[in-house]
């Protein structure tokens, strides 16, 4: 059953279905199948085709320092140590109308990368935006998760 669903996603992805490529990557990640290279390859495929959720996922991975480099292999994984690539993906998702990515991009532009590395900046962002009509919990949760991972 699991294999059939994954094969269905991969089959559709080969035909150019960006959403299916993203779903294949999410499926592999959620089920603990394959490695980061295979998973992020699916995200990359979907993101390059303009699928917003994949762009946001790559951006979030990049902010966490978990975005793999192009030369990574299943046996030798390297990560980008640069927020610029993460921000490029988040900006693409924001331009595609993703509200969560827009808020995260605005927060990083306002506070710089200190919002990622500094819990106080993240809390200030959260308090300032808590009452905003456009604010949702998801970008705050994403930022807090990034902060938590980075500062332990």
C-alpha positions as CSV (number, residue, x, y, z in Angstrom):
1,X,0.0,0.0,0.0
2,X,2.7,2.5,1.0
3,X,4.8,1.6,-2.0
4,X,1.8,1.9,-4.3
5,X,1.1,5.5,-3.1
6,X,4.7,6.5,-3.4
7,X,5.0,5.0,-6.9
8,X,1.8,6.8,-7.9
9,X,3.3,10.2,-6.8
10,X,6.6,9.4,-8.5
11,X,4.9,8.3,-11.7
12,X,2.9,11.6,-11.8
13,X,6.1,13.6,-10.9
14,X,7.9,12.1,-14.0
15,X,5.1,13.5,-16.1
16,X,5.8,17.0,-14.8
17,X,3.3,17.1,-11.9
18,X,5.0,19.4,-9.4
19,X,2.5,18.8,-6.6
20,X,3.1,15.0,-7.0
21,X,6.8,15.5,-6.8
22,X,6.4,17.5,-3.6
23,X,4.0,14.9,-2.2
24,X,6.5,12.2,-3.0
25,X,9.2,14.0,-1.0
26,X,6.9,14.6,1.9
27,X,5.8,11.0,1.8
28,X,9.4,9.8,1.8
29,X,10.2,12.1,4.7
30,X,7.2,11.2,6.8
31,X,7.7,7.5,6.3
32,X,11.4,7.6,6.9
33,X,12.1,6.3,3.4
34,X,15.2,7.2,1.4
35,X,17.6,9.9,2.4
36,X,17.7,13.6,2.4
37,X,19.1,13.8,-1.1
38,X,16.2,11.9,-2.6
39,X,13.7,13.8,-0.5
40,X,15.1,17.2,-1.3
41,X,15.5,16.3,-4.9
42,X,11.7,15.9,-5.1
43,X,11.2,19.2,-3.3
44,X,13.7,20.9,-5.6
45,X,11.9,19.5,-8.7
46,X,8.5,20.8,-7.4
47,X,9.9,24.2,-6.3
48,X,11.7,24.8,-9.6
49,X,8.3,24.1,-11.3
50,X,6.8,26.9,-9.2
51,X,5.0,24.8,-6.6
52,X,4.7,27.1,-3.6
53,X,4.6,24.6,-0.8
54,X,7.9,23.1,-2.0
55,X,9.5,26.6,-2.2
56,X,8.4,27.2,1.4
57,X,9.7,23.8,2.5
58,X,13.1,24.5,1.0
59,X,13.2,27.9,2.5
60,X,12.4,26.5,6.0
61,X,15.0,23.8,5.6
62,X,17.5,26.5,4.6
63,X,16.7,28.6,7.6
64,X,17.3,25.5,9.8
65,X,20.6,24.9,8.1
66,X,19.3,21.6,6.6
67,X,19.3,22.5,2.9
68,X,21.6,20.2,1.1
69,X,24.1,21.4,-1.5
70,X,23.9,20.4,-5.1
71,X,26.9,18.2,-4.9
72,X,25.5,16.0,-2.1
73,X,25.2,12.3,-2.6
74,X,23.4,9.7,-0.5
75,X,26.7,8.8,1.1
76,X,28.1,12.4,1.4
77,X,25.7,15.1,2.4
78,X,26.7,18.7,2.7
79,X,24.6,21.6,3.8
80,X,24.5,25.2,2.8
81,X,25.7,27.5,5.5
82,X,24.0,30.6,4.1
83,X,20.5,32.1,4.7
84,X,20.5,33.7,1.2
85,X,19.4,30.5,-0.5
86,X,16.7,29.9,2.0
87,X,15.5,33.5,1.6
88,X,15.4,33.1,-2.2
89,X,13.0,30.2,-1.9
90,X,10.9,31.9,0.7
91,X,10.7,35.0,-1.5
92,X,9.6,32.9,-4.5
93,X,6.8,31.4,-2.3
94,X,5.8,34.8,-1.1
95,X,5.6,36.1,-4.7
96,X,3.4,33.2,-5.4
97,X,1.0,34.5,-2.7
98,X,2.0,32.3,0.3
99,X,1.1,34.4,3.3
100,X,3.3,32.4,5.7
101,X,6.4,32.9,3.6
102,X,5.6,36.6,3.2
103,X,5.5,37.1,6.9
104,X,8.8,35.2,7.4
105,X,10.5,37.2,4.6
106,X,9.2,40.5,6.1
107,X,10.5,39.4,9.6
108,X,13.9,38.6,8.3
109,X,14.1,41.8,6.3
110,X,13.1,43.8,9.3
111,X,15.2,42.1,11.9
112,X,17.9,40.5,9.7
113,X,19.0,37.0,10.4
114,X,19.0,37.9,14.1
115,X,15.4,36.7,14.2
116,X,16.7,33.3,13.4
117,X,19.6,33.3,15.8
118,X,18.1,35.3,18.6
119,X,15.1,34.2,20.5
120,X,14.5,37.8,21.8
121,X,14.1,39.1,18.2
122,X,11.8,36.2,17.4
123,X,9.7,37.0,20.4
124,X,9.6,40.7,19.5
125,X,8.4,39.8,16.0
126,X,5.8,37.5,17.5
127,X,4.4,40.1,19.9
128,X,4.3,42.8,17.2
129,X,2.4,40.6,14.8
130,X,0.2,38.8,17.2
131,X,-2.7,41.2,16.7
132,X,-2.2,41.7,13.0
133,X,-5.1,40.6,10.8
134,X,-2.7,38.8,8.4
135,X,-0.8,37.0,11.1
136,X,-1.2,33.3,11.5
137,X,0.6,31.0,14.0
138,X,2.4,29.0,11.3
139,X,5.2,31.4,10.4
140,X,5.8,32.1,14.1
141,X,5.9,28.4,14.8
142,X,8.3,28.0,11.9
143,X,10.6,30.8,13.2
144,X,10.4,29.5,16.8
145,X,11.3,26.0,15.6
146,X,14.3,27.4,13.7
147,X,15.4,29.4,16.8
148,X,14.9,26.3,19.0
149,X,17.0,24.2,16.7
150,X,19.8,26.8,16.3
151,X,20.2,27.8,20.0
152,X,19.4,24.4,21.4
